[in-house]
Amino acid sequence: MSAIKVIPSAVLFRGAKLIALAAALYVILRFIGFHKLFTDDAEGIGALLQVIGTLYSVVYAFATYVIWGQFAAVENEIVKESGALKDLVLFSKALKETTRDPIVRAVRGYAHVVAQSEWEILSHRESTERTDRLFQGIIASVTDAKTEDDSERRVHERLLDIANQASAHREERLAMSSKRMPRTLLLFVTMTALTIIFLLFLYPFHNLALGAIFIAIPTSLLFFAHFVLTDLDNPFEGTWNVDAQAFRELDARSR
């Protein structure tokens, strides 16, 4: 039940309608005797179902592996970027308050805007111009920090190194965030799933109830498999998405 609660009610409703429609269509075709046309071809249809089902499972596994890998990579870069910015705030404590304040303010402002608005921007693959400017403000605050002795200069060099790391992680995160599954791959997976359902309608089941069940179960599994694939494809929108909690914590800690 907990797994079902994770799926939005609108998706469950669409799935239920699709399953009911498929089962009802099978019953109607059964009553008009459509299945009798393929009684002698049961073995051929079964063999074709096995071949296409195997093809679907291989392609779906590949697509899920790639998408999940990208999803996990985006999460990883978020943790690394926010971690580098936390280190920036932490190591800047060795500087004078007047020198440190611009760095902390820049980090806080950037983290706040990222947590509040960048997820929605990235979900629509729009320009991140605002957060780009704010991040450049972080780099500028570190670069422009004035040092007075060797100790502060060593700290400043360390801060420059951390800022470069944060910049690299941000660039990598944005690059991976813009990637989506090729439409041709999604179309191929979808068409393969529909072909499986179509062949099930042709298969001459001897029992009406058993046939309706064998139509409903694969339809539900293929529908939710498609939902998982498309939902994970956008790591910033949907049921399962990456969380901005790391940046919210950074915003809170830098205050």
PyMOL commands that set and color helices and strands:
alter all, ss='L'
color gray80, all
select helices_A, chain A and resi 2-6+9-31+34-94+97-123+129-143+150-177+183-202+208-233+245-253
alter helices_A, ss='H'
color red, helices_A
deselect
rebuild
show_as cartoon
